[in-house]
Every structure is written in structure tokens, then in C-alpha cells.
Amino acid sequence: MKGGRARWKIENETFNTLKNQGYQFEHNFGHSKKNLCSVMGIIMLLAFLVDQMQLLCCKLFQHARTTTRTFYNLWETMRAMFKFFYLTNWESFIYCLTNMEIPNTS
């Protein structure tokens, strides 16, 4: 019985994260295109998987996540960084997220 409840809790927390923390999982991306909704859902789950792996393994990403406080703020900050700055590598990108300044990459 405990195993079933633990599994339900994990699934519930995962779908809650996908719905409420910037992934927009409840949005229907299909709009009458064949298989588009399924493809977008799979891409969203892959993005979630990459984020979870980074949270477990990447100290820079963990620091960026704690600095921005929420995933939504992290994604919005990342979008702004991609829009306004050209960064040459992942370390520079995360460094900018956490320190809000452009490092000297030359």
C-alpha cells in the first residue's frame, strides 16, 4: 500500500510541476495538426528530463535555480539572455544567470 501511495505522490508532483512551473503542459499545442500535440508533449517531457538531470548533476544549474527561486523565473531569465546576449558556452550562460553580468570570454 505504501508503494502505491508513494508512486501516486511522485506522479502527482511531476504533473503539478509540468503544469504550474513554466512548462505549460496543459496547453493544447495540436490545434488540428496530426500528431503535433503528442510530439510537443514528448518534447516537453524531454525538456523536463534534462532539467531534472541538471538539477541532480550540475552545480552551476543548481546555483542558478536557487538564485532565481522558481523554474518560471529561471526560464524567463534564460529567454531574455538568449534574446539579448551572445554567449559562447554553457558555463558563461549559467554564470550570467547567477551573477547577472557578462563574463569576459576573450
Backbone as CSV, one residue per row, in Angstrom:
resi,resn,N_x,N_y,N_z,CA_x,CA_y,CA_z,C_x,C_y,C_z
1,MET,0.817,-1.193,0.000,0.000,0.000,0.000,0.864,1.261,0.000
2,LYS,1.966,1.262,0.764,2.839,2.426,0.805,3.477,2.692,-0.555
3,GLY,3.840,1.616,-1.248,4.465,1.769,-2.563,3.544,2.456,-3.552
4,GLY,2.272,2.085,-3.530,1.301,2.704,-4.428,1.098,4.177,-4.130
5,ARG,1.029,4.509,-2.862,0.858,5.915,-2.482,2.097,6.737,-2.824
6,ALA,3.264,6.157,-2.634,4.500,6.865,-2.973,4.566,7.111,-4.476
7,ARG,4.167,6.117,-5.256,4.168,6.276,-6.713,3.165,7.350,-7.128
8,TRP,1.990,7.331,-6.522,0.980,8.334,-6.838,1.492,9.730,-6.501
9,LYS,2.179,9.863,-5.368,2.712,11.161,-4.948,3.749,11.665,-5.950
10,ILE,4.627,10.780,-6.401,5.650,11.164,-7.377,4.992,11.614,-8.680
11,GLU,4.017,10.849,-9.162,3.328,11.218,-10.398,2.592,12.542,-10.239
12,ASN,1.921,12.716,-9.119,1.168,13.938,-8.878,2.094,15.151,-8.836
13,GLU,3.218,15.036,-8.158,4.170,16.143,-8.081,4.774,16.448,-9.449
14,THR,5.043,15.408,-10.229,5.613,15.611,-11.561,4.637,16.360,-12.460
15,PHE,3.388,15.909,-12.506,2.415,16.583,-13.356,2.094,17.986,-12.844
16,ASN,2.126,18.179,-11.540,1.937,19.512,-10.984,3.073,20.436,-11.425
17,THR,4.291,19.926,-11.413,5.438,20.705,-11.878,5.292,21.048,-13.353
18,LEU,4.924,20.062,-14.157,4.780,20.298,-15.595,3.663,21.295,-15.895
19,LYS,2.649,21.317,-15.078,1.522,22.207,-15.328,1.757,23.616,-14.800
20,ASN,2.361,23.747,-13.628,2.373,25.034,-12.938,3.718,25.736,-12.862
21,GLN,4.792,25.131,-13.316,6.096,25.756,-13.135,6.785,26.087,-14.456
22,GLY,6.025,26.555,-15.415,6.623,27.089,-16.626,6.663,26.173,-17.825
23,TYR,6.267,24.916,-17.683,6.297,24.009,-18.824,5.033,24.097,-19.676
24,GLN,3.962,24.664,-19.153,2.679,24.835,-19.843,2.148,23.512,-20.395
25,PHE,2.188,22.483,-19.580,1.799,21.152,-20.035,0.318,21.045,-20.366
26,GLU,-0.522,21.874,-19.769,-1.956,21.758,-20.033,-2.358,22.411,-21.349
27,HIS,-1.474,23.185,-21.950,-1.795,23.868,-23.200,-1.866,22.868,-24.348
28,ASN,-2.871,22.995,-25.190,-3.023,22.120,-26.343,-2.245,22.707,-27.513
29,PHE,-1.131,22.091,-27.852,-0.306,22.575,-28.945,-0.724,21.984,-30.287
30,GLY,-1.727,21.132,-30.313,-2.107,20.442,-31.535,-2.828,21.318,-32.526
31,HIS,-3.951,21.862,-32.134,-4.762,22.732,-32.976,-4.919,22.183,-34.389
32,SER,-5.476,21.020,-34.484,-5.855,20.334,-35.719,-4.685,19.874,-36.580
33,LYS,-3.510,19.802,-36.046,-2.377,19.238,-36.781,-2.172,17.808,-36.309
34,LYS,-2.029,16.903,-37.231,-1.915,15.490,-36.899,-0.629,15.227,-36.111
35,ASN,-0.758,14.620,-34.961,0.337,14.188,-34.084,1.139,15.329,-33.454
36,LEU,0.820,16.568,-33.743,1.601,17.676,-33.199,1.495,17.740,-31.680
37,CYS,0.316,17.503,-31.156,0.123,17.559,-29.707,0.986,16.506,-29.010
38,SER,1.045,15.311,-29.574,1.871,14.249,-28.993,3.350,14.597,-29.071
39,VAL,3.773,15.128,-30.193,5.184,15.491,-30.363,5.569,16.590,-29.381
40,MET,4.722,17.600,-29.244,5.026,18.684,-28.306,5.048,18.175,-26.864
41,GLY,4.157,17.252,-26.541,4.162,16.658,-25.203,5.445,15.888,-24.933
42,ILE,5.916,15.141,-25.921,7.160,14.384,-25.762,8.351,15.325,-25.626
43,ILE,8.378,16.387,-26.426,9.468,17.362,-26.318,9.461,18.016,-24.939
44,MET,8.272,18.309,-24.428,8.158,18.907,-23.104,8.670,17.950,-22.023
45,LEU,8.336,16.673,-22.153,8.828,15.687,-21.189,10.344,15.523,-21.287
46,LEU,10.889,15.594,-22.491,12.345,15.536,-22.648,13.019,16.748,-21.999
47,ALA,12.418,17.919,-22.167,12.962,19.118,-21.520,12.924,18.964,-19.999
48,PHE,11.839,18.412,-19.495,11.722,18.175,-18.053,12.793,17.191,-17.584
49,LEU,13.036,16.146,-18.365,14.067,15.167,-18.021,15.451,15.818,-17.971
50,VAL,15.758,16.639,-18.963,17.056,17.324,-18.983,17.188,18.246,-17.774
51,ASP,16.124,18.960,-17.458,16.159,19.848,-16.291,16.384,19.071,-15.002
52,GLN,15.723,17.928,-14.871,15.891,17.120,-13.666,17.311,16.571,-13.572
53,MET,17.876,16.175,-14.706,19.261,15.686,-14.703,20.224,16.806,-14.322
54,GLN,19.973,18.000,-14.822,20.831,19.127,-14.468,20.711,19.467,-12.990
55,LEU,19.507,19.384,-12.458,19.336,19.662,-11.028,20.088,18.653,-10.169
56,LEU,20.200,17.438,-10.651,20.913,16.415,-9.890,22.428,16.493,-10.063
57,CYS,22.891,16.886,-11.244,24.311,16.727,-11.569,25.097,18.019,-11.738
58,CYS,24.474,19.104,-12.119,25.201,20.319,-12.490,25.127,21.350,-11.361
59,LYS,26.252,21.599,-10.729,26.301,22.565,-9.625,25.961,23.978,-10.098
60,LEU,26.394,24.334,-11.309,26.076,25.658,-11.838,24.571,25.835,-12.016
61,PHE,23.919,24.818,-12.563,22.471,24.893,-12.766,21.744,24.941,-11.422
62,GLN,22.216,24.180,-10.456,21.609,24.208,-9.125,21.701,25.606,-8.524
63,HIS,22.852,26.235,-8.698,23.028,27.591,-8.172,22.116,28.579,-8.906
64,ALA,22.004,28.430,-10.220,21.111,29.304,-10.990,19.666,29.108,-10.549
65,ARG,19.285,27.879,-10.295,17.910,27.587,-9.850,17.628,28.226,-8.497
66,THR,18.564,28.139,-7.567,18.340,28.743,-6.252,18.391,30.266,-6.324
67,THR,19.179,30.801,-7.239,19.263,32.253,-7.387,17.955,32.831,-7.912
68,THR,17.342,32.157,-8.881,16.105,32.667,-9.476,14.859,32.251,-8.702
69,ARG,14.981,31.349,-7.776,13.934,30.900,-6.847,12.874,29.991,-7.454
70,THR,12.402,30.252,-8.654,11.395,29.382,-9.260,11.834,28.998,-10.667
71,PHE,11.302,27.878,-11.145,11.605,27.473,-12.512,11.097,28.511,-13.506
72,TYR,9.939,29.062,-13.243,9.386,30.051,-14.163,10.332,31.242,-14.321
73,ASN,10.840,31.746,-13.212,11.799,32.857,-13.284,13.081,32.442,-13.993
74,LEU,13.509,31.217,-13.769,14.703,30.716,-14.446,14.494,30.690,-15.951
75,TRP,13.338,30.171,-16.402,13.074,30.088,-17.845,12.961,31.481,-18.455
76,GLU,12.296,32.387,-17.760,12.156,33.742,-18.296,13.512,34.448,-18.381
77,THR,14.348,34.237,-17.391,15.686,34.826,-17.423,16.511,34.218,-18.548
78,MET,16.388,32.905,-18.738,17.097,32.251,-19.840,16.645,32.796,-21.188
79,ARG,15.336,32.967,-21.350,14.826,33.513,-22.612,15.396,34.906,-22.873
80,ALA,15.424,35.716,-21.843,15.968,37.067,-22.002,17.451,37.020,-22.353
81,MET,18.180,36.119,-21.724,19.608,36.007,-22.016,19.830,35.570,-23.460
82,PHE,19.046,34.606,-23.930,19.181,34.164,-25.321,18.823,35.284,-26.296
83,LYS,17.878,36.098,-25.900,17.414,37.153,-26.794,18.416,38.295,-26.916
84,PHE,19.073,38.654,-25.830,19.882,39.866,-25.827,21.395,39.649,-25.831
85,PHE,21.857,38.443,-25.536,23.297,38.231,-25.422,23.749,37.049,-26.260
86,TYR,24.967,37.125,-26.723,25.599,36.002,-27.402,26.632,35.418,-26.441
87,LEU,26.412,34.190,-26.036,27.323,33.520,-25.111,27.904,32.296,-25.801
88,THR,29.167,32.043,-25.556,29.863,31.008,-26.312,29.759,29.614,-25.712
89,ASN,29.449,29.503,-24.425,29.376,28.168,-23.826,28.395,28.157,-22.657
90,TRP,28.111,26.961,-22.183,27.124,26.760,-21.126,27.570,27.405,-19.814
91,GLU,28.846,27.316,-19.481,29.336,27.904,-18.230,29.135,29.418,-18.217
92,SER,29.412,30.058,-19.337,29.193,31.509,-19.422,27.716,31.847,-19.262
93,PHE,26.887,31.034,-19.869,25.445,31.258,-19.794,24.946,31.160,-18.353
94,ILE,25.318,30.093,-17.658,24.880,29.915,-16.272,25.510,30.971,-15.367
95,TYR,26.759,31.314,-15.637,27.411,32.363,-14.859,26.633,33.673,-14.971
96,CYS,26.203,33.992,-16.172,25.413,35.211,-16.369,24.078,35.134,-15.640
97,LEU,23.468,33.960,-15.629,22.195,33.804,-14.920,22.350,34.051,-13.427
98,THR,23.440,33.580,-12.873,23.600,33.683,-11.423,24.163,35.025,-10.991
99,ASN,24.977,35.651,-11.832,25.621,36.901,-11.439,25.074,38.124,-12.150
100,MET,24.267,37.906,-13.172,23.664,38.980,-13.949,24.696,39.956,-14.511
101,GLU,25.795,39.426,-14.964,26.790,40.241,-15.657,27.453,39.376,-16.718
102,ILE,27.971,39.999,-17.722,28.607,39.278,-18.814,30.070,39.030,-18.456
103,PRO,30.499,37.760,-18.429,31.903,37.495,-18.129,32.788,37.823,-19.325
104,ASN,34.033,38.077,-19.075,34.993,38.325,-20.141,35.415,36.979,-20.710
105,THR,34.996,36.679,-21.935,35.280,35.374,-22.532,36.462,35.414,-23.481
106,SER,37.139,36.534,-23.580,38.267,36.612,-24.513,39.550,36.112,-23.891
